[in-house]
Amino acid sequence: MRQQQHHFHSNTSLHRKRQIDRKIRFTKIYLLVFSSNATTTTATRTSSKIQSLLSQTSDPNLKVVYSFCSNYYTPPLSALSAAKEKLRLRAFHDVKSAANTVFSDAAACRKAFDMRVFF
């Protein structure tokens, strides 16, 4: 009898652990999807703002910077779009790669603004 109770307890614990693991995985996926959507929205708005600023400025130095930034934002928008599909397929390594593209290209755009004084 005691052995059966121990076996039941261990099965119950294992079942609970599996439930918790599934909830954690679901939460991580949900957060990835949520942050991917938020990042896509922000990058799209930033890209639109850059295009607007590019068309409105007459300063040749700013035109160069805005052009650089516009070029830097095109690959991340494509990468984010692909990342959503990778999330659906649970190809998480590819999602990380897309995130790296977004961050490095956004940093390059910021760097273009810092270098503006040299134009």
LOMARGU-850064 format. One record per residue (C-alpha): residue number from 1; residue in three letters; x negated, y negated, z. Coordinates in Angstrom, 3 decimals, padded with zeros to 6 digits. Layout:
N
<rec><i>NUM</i><aa>ala</aa><X>X</X><Y>Y</Y><Z>Z</Z></rec>
...
This chain:
119
<rec><i>1</i><aa>met</aa><X>000.000</X><Y>000.000</Y><Z>000.000</Z></rec>
<rec><i>2</i><aa>arg</aa><X>-002.751</X><Y>-002.406</Y><Z>000.929</Z></rec>
<rec><i>3</i><aa>gln</aa><X>-004.513</X><Y>-001.751</Y><Z>-002.374</Z></rec>
<rec><i>4</i><aa>gln</aa><X>-001.295</X><Y>-002.541</Y><Z>-004.284</Z></rec>
<rec><i>5</i><aa>gln</aa><X>-000.925</X><Y>-005.846</Y><Z>-002.426</Z></rec>
<rec><i>6</i><aa>his</aa><X>-004.496</X><Y>-006.786</Y><Z>-003.258</Z></rec>
<rec><i>7</i><aa>his</aa><X>-003.967</X><Y>-005.849</Y><Z>-006.911</Z></rec>
<rec><i>8</i><aa>phe</aa><X>-000.743</X><Y>-007.902</Y><Z>-007.024</Z></rec>
<rec><i>9</i><aa>his</aa><X>-002.480</X><Y>-010.874</Y><Z>-005.385</Z></rec>
<rec><i>10</i><aa>ser</aa><X>-005.368</X><Y>-010.729</Y><Z>-007.821</Z></rec>
<rec><i>11</i><aa>asn</aa><X>-003.014</X><Y>-010.523</Y><Z>-010.832</Z></rec>
<rec><i>12</i><aa>thr</aa><X>-001.025</X><Y>-013.478</Y><Z>-009.514</Z></rec>
<rec><i>13</i><aa>ser</aa><X>-004.196</X><Y>-015.506</Y><Z>-009.005</Z></rec>
<rec><i>14</i><aa>leu</aa><X>-005.406</X><Y>-014.646</Y><Z>-012.487</Z></rec>
<rec><i>15</i><aa>his</aa><X>-002.022</X><Y>-015.607</Y><Z>-013.952</Z></rec>
<rec><i>16</i><aa>arg</aa><X>-002.091</X><Y>-018.967</Y><Z>-012.120</Z></rec>
<rec><i>17</i><aa>lys</aa><X>-005.663</X><Y>-019.618</Y><Z>-013.269</Z></rec>
<rec><i>18</i><aa>arg</aa><X>-004.652</X><Y>-018.947</Y><Z>-016.877</Z></rec>
<rec><i>19</i><aa>gln</aa><X>-001.666</X><Y>-021.284</Y><Z>-016.544</Z></rec>
<rec><i>20</i><aa>ile</aa><X>-003.895</X><Y>-024.022</Y><Z>-015.145</Z></rec>
<rec><i>21</i><aa>asp</aa><X>-006.471</X><Y>-023.450</Y><Z>-017.909</Z></rec>
<rec><i>22</i><aa>arg</aa><X>-003.739</X><Y>-023.767</Y><Z>-020.562</Z></rec>
<rec><i>23</i><aa>lys</aa><X>-002.465</X><Y>-026.988</Y><Z>-018.979</Z></rec>
<rec><i>24</i><aa>ile</aa><X>-005.981</X><Y>-028.421</Y><Z>-018.889</Z></rec>
<rec><i>25</i><aa>arg</aa><X>-006.573</X><Y>-027.534</Y><Z>-022.552</Z></rec>
<rec><i>26</i><aa>phe</aa><X>-003.203</X><Y>-029.052</Y><Z>-023.519</Z></rec>
<rec><i>27</i><aa>thr</aa><X>-004.015</X><Y>-032.215</Y><Z>-021.555</Z></rec>
<rec><i>28</i><aa>lys</aa><X>-007.405</X><Y>-032.546</Y><Z>-023.235</Z></rec>
<rec><i>29</i><aa>ile</aa><X>-005.851</X><Y>-032.109</Y><Z>-026.674</Z></rec>
<rec><i>30</i><aa>tyr</aa><X>-003.109</X><Y>-034.606</Y><Z>-025.841</Z></rec>
<rec><i>31</i><aa>leu</aa><X>-005.714</X><Y>-037.153</Y><Z>-024.695</Z></rec>
<rec><i>32</i><aa>leu</aa><X>-007.761</X><Y>-036.594</Y><Z>-027.856</Z></rec>
<rec><i>33</i><aa>val</aa><X>-004.698</X><Y>-037.135</Y><Z>-030.046</Z></rec>
<rec><i>34</i><aa>phe</aa><X>-003.630</X><Y>-040.189</Y><Z>-028.051</Z></rec>
<rec><i>35</i><aa>ser</aa><X>-007.093</X><Y>-041.764</Y><Z>-028.174</Z></rec>
<rec><i>36</i><aa>ser</aa><X>-007.414</X><Y>-040.899</Y><Z>-031.869</Z></rec>
<rec><i>37</i><aa>asn</aa><X>-004.128</X><Y>-042.672</Y><Z>-032.614</Z></rec>
<rec><i>38</i><aa>ala</aa><X>-005.114</X><Y>-045.681</Y><Z>-030.509</Z></rec>
<rec><i>39</i><aa>thr</aa><X>-008.535</X><Y>-045.840</Y><Z>-032.154</Z></rec>
<rec><i>40</i><aa>thr</aa><X>-006.998</X><Y>-045.594</Y><Z>-035.622</Z></rec>
<rec><i>41</i><aa>thr</aa><X>-004.594</X><Y>-048.421</Y><Z>-034.816</Z></rec>
<rec><i>42</i><aa>thr</aa><X>-007.386</X><Y>-050.619</Y><Z>-033.454</Z></rec>
<rec><i>43</i><aa>ala</aa><X>-009.733</X><Y>-049.885</Y><Z>-036.361</Z></rec>
<rec><i>44</i><aa>thr</aa><X>-006.974</X><Y>-050.577</Y><Z>-038.893</Z></rec>
<rec><i>45</i><aa>arg</aa><X>-006.135</X><Y>-053.900</Y><Z>-037.247</Z></rec>
<rec><i>46</i><aa>thr</aa><X>-009.807</X><Y>-054.841</Y><Z>-037.062</Z></rec>
<rec><i>47</i><aa>ser</aa><X>-010.311</X><Y>-053.977</Y><Z>-040.719</Z></rec>
<rec><i>48</i><aa>ser</aa><X>-007.274</X><Y>-056.074</Y><Z>-041.680</Z></rec>
<rec><i>49</i><aa>lys</aa><X>-008.549</X><Y>-058.974</Y><Z>-039.574</Z></rec>
<rec><i>50</i><aa>ile</aa><X>-011.962</X><Y>-058.762</Y><Z>-041.244</Z></rec>
<rec><i>51</i><aa>gln</aa><X>-010.321</X><Y>-058.847</Y><Z>-044.673</Z></rec>
<rec><i>52</i><aa>ser</aa><X>-008.261</X><Y>-061.853</Y><Z>-043.635</Z></rec>
<rec><i>53</i><aa>leu</aa><X>-011.301</X><Y>-063.704</Y><Z>-042.282</Z></rec>
<rec><i>54</i><aa>leu</aa><X>-013.270</X><Y>-062.847</Y><Z>-045.415</Z></rec>
<rec><i>55</i><aa>ser</aa><X>-010.625</X><Y>-064.362</Y><Z>-047.648</Z></rec>
<rec><i>56</i><aa>gln</aa><X>-010.259</X><Y>-067.489</Y><Z>-045.499</Z></rec>
<rec><i>57</i><aa>thr</aa><X>-013.855</X><Y>-068.513</Y><Z>-044.887</Z></rec>
<rec><i>58</i><aa>ser</aa><X>-015.896</X><Y>-070.773</Y><Z>-047.112</Z></rec>
<rec><i>59</i><aa>asp</aa><X>-019.090</X><Y>-070.274</Y><Z>-045.083</Z></rec>
<rec><i>60</i><aa>pro</aa><X>-021.440</X><Y>-068.143</Y><Z>-047.231</Z></rec>
<rec><i>61</i><aa>asn</aa><X>-023.148</X><Y>-066.674</Y><Z>-044.147</Z></rec>
<rec><i>62</i><aa>leu</aa><X>-019.841</X><Y>-065.526</Y><Z>-042.710</Z></rec>
<rec><i>63</i><aa>lys</aa><X>-018.824</X><Y>-064.102</Y><Z>-046.083</Z></rec>
<rec><i>64</i><aa>val</aa><X>-021.928</X><Y>-061.896</Y><Z>-045.973</Z></rec>
<rec><i>65</i><aa>val</aa><X>-021.205</X><Y>-060.762</Y><Z>-042.407</Z></rec>
<rec><i>66</i><aa>tyr</aa><X>-017.524</X><Y>-060.096</Y><Z>-043.120</Z></rec>
<rec><i>67</i><aa>ser</aa><X>-018.480</X><Y>-058.150</Y><Z>-046.246</Z></rec>
<rec><i>68</i><aa>phe</aa><X>-020.897</X><Y>-056.020</Y><Z>-044.229</Z></rec>
<rec><i>69</i><aa>cys</aa><X>-018.230</X><Y>-055.384</Y><Z>-041.615</Z></rec>
<rec><i>70</i><aa>ser</aa><X>-015.638</X><Y>-054.586</Y><Z>-044.222</Z></rec>
<rec><i>71</i><aa>asn</aa><X>-017.983</X><Y>-051.989</Y><Z>-045.688</Z></rec>
<rec><i>72</i><aa>tyr</aa><X>-018.736</X><Y>-050.594</Y><Z>-042.232</Z></rec>
<rec><i>73</i><aa>tyr</aa><X>-015.056</X><Y>-050.114</Y><Z>-041.400</Z></rec>
<rec><i>74</i><aa>thr</aa><X>-014.117</X><Y>-048.119</Y><Z>-044.496</Z></rec>
<rec><i>75</i><aa>pro</aa><X>-015.883</X><Y>-044.840</Y><Z>-043.535</Z></rec>
<rec><i>76</i><aa>pro</aa><X>-014.537</X><Y>-044.816</Y><Z>-039.955</Z></rec>
<rec><i>77</i><aa>leu</aa><X>-010.962</X><Y>-045.210</Y><Z>-041.170</Z></rec>
<rec><i>78</i><aa>ser</aa><X>-011.448</X><Y>-042.213</Y><Z>-043.448</Z></rec>
<rec><i>79</i><aa>ala</aa><X>-013.177</X><Y>-040.289</Y><Z>-040.649</Z></rec>
<rec><i>80</i><aa>leu</aa><X>-010.320</X><Y>-041.006</Y><Z>-038.245</Z></rec>
<rec><i>81</i><aa>ser</aa><X>-007.794</X><Y>-039.793</Y><Z>-040.755</Z></rec>
<rec><i>82</i><aa>ala</aa><X>-009.762</X><Y>-036.568</Y><Z>-041.200</Z></rec>
<rec><i>83</i><aa>ala</aa><X>-010.170</X><Y>-036.261</Y><Z>-037.419</Z></rec>
<rec><i>84</i><aa>lys</aa><X>-006.419</X><Y>-036.083</Y><Z>-036.912</Z></rec>
<rec><i>85</i><aa>glu</aa><X>-006.295</X><Y>-033.041</Y><Z>-039.177</Z></rec>
<rec><i>86</i><aa>lys</aa><X>-009.294</X><Y>-031.529</Y><Z>-037.373</Z></rec>
<rec><i>87</i><aa>leu</aa><X>-007.494</X><Y>-032.014</Y><Z>-034.061</Z></rec>
<rec><i>88</i><aa>arg</aa><X>-004.489</X><Y>-030.189</Y><Z>-035.429</Z></rec>
<rec><i>89</i><aa>leu</aa><X>-006.786</X><Y>-027.336</Y><Z>-036.464</Z></rec>
<rec><i>90</i><aa>arg</aa><X>-008.618</X><Y>-027.550</Y><Z>-033.100</Z></rec>
<rec><i>91</i><aa>ala</aa><X>-011.952</X><Y>-028.130</Y><Z>-034.832</Z></rec>
<rec><i>92</i><aa>phe</aa><X>-013.206</X><Y>-030.233</Y><Z>-031.955</Z></rec>
<rec><i>93</i><aa>his</aa><X>-016.824</X><Y>-030.474</Y><Z>-033.116</Z></rec>
<rec><i>94</i><aa>asp</aa><X>-015.635</X><Y>-032.237</Y><Z>-036.281</Z></rec>
<rec><i>95</i><aa>val</aa><X>-013.591</X><Y>-034.655</Y><Z>-034.177</Z></rec>
<rec><i>96</i><aa>lys</aa><X>-016.718</X><Y>-035.557</Y><Z>-032.221</Z></rec>
<rec><i>97</i><aa>ser</aa><X>-018.523</X><Y>-036.197</Y><Z>-035.497</Z></rec>
<rec><i>98</i><aa>ala</aa><X>-015.740</X><Y>-038.558</Y><Z>-036.621</Z></rec>
<rec><i>99</i><aa>ala</aa><X>-015.903</X><Y>-040.395</Y><Z>-033.297</Z></rec>
<rec><i>100</i><aa>asn</aa><X>-019.647</X><Y>-040.850</Y><Z>-033.723</Z></rec>
<rec><i>101</i><aa>thr</aa><X>-019.049</X><Y>-042.347</Y><Z>-037.188</Z></rec>
<rec><i>102</i><aa>val</aa><X>-016.529</X><Y>-044.804</Y><Z>-035.765</Z></rec>
<rec><i>103</i><aa>phe</aa><X>-018.782</X><Y>-045.935</Y><Z>-032.924</Z></rec>
<rec><i>104</i><aa>ser</aa><X>-021.947</X><Y>-046.235</Y><Z>-034.999</Z></rec>
<rec><i>105</i><aa>asp</aa><X>-020.236</X><Y>-048.195</Y><Z>-037.783</Z></rec>
<rec><i>106</i><aa>ala</aa><X>-018.503</X><Y>-050.513</Y><Z>-035.325</Z></rec>
<rec><i>107</i><aa>ala</aa><X>-021.885</X><Y>-051.112</Y><Z>-033.678</Z></rec>
<rec><i>108</i><aa>ala</aa><X>-023.388</X><Y>-051.896</Y><Z>-037.101</Z></rec>
<rec><i>109</i><aa>cys</aa><X>-020.681</X><Y>-054.500</Y><Z>-037.675</Z></rec>
<rec><i>110</i><aa>arg</aa><X>-021.449</X><Y>-056.123</Y><Z>-034.314</Z></rec>
<rec><i>111</i><aa>lys</aa><X>-025.140</X><Y>-056.092</Y><Z>-035.184</Z></rec>
<rec><i>112</i><aa>ala</aa><X>-024.355</X><Y>-057.902</Y><Z>-038.461</Z></rec>
<rec><i>113</i><aa>phe</aa><X>-022.812</X><Y>-060.731</Y><Z>-036.414</Z></rec>
<rec><i>114</i><aa>asp</aa><X>-025.915</X><Y>-060.863</Y><Z>-034.206</Z></rec>
<rec><i>115</i><aa>met</aa><X>-028.156</X><Y>-061.089</Y><Z>-037.271</Z></rec>
<rec><i>116</i><aa>arg</aa><X>-026.036</X><Y>-063.858</Y><Z>-038.799</Z></rec>
<rec><i>117</i><aa>val</aa><X>-028.433</X><Y>-066.497</Y><Z>-037.511</Z></rec>
<rec><i>118</i><aa>phe</aa><X>-031.135</X><Y>-065.148</Y><Z>-039.837</Z></rec>
<rec><i>119</i><aa>phe</aa><X>-029.154</X><Y>-065.712</Y><Z>-043.061</Z></rec>
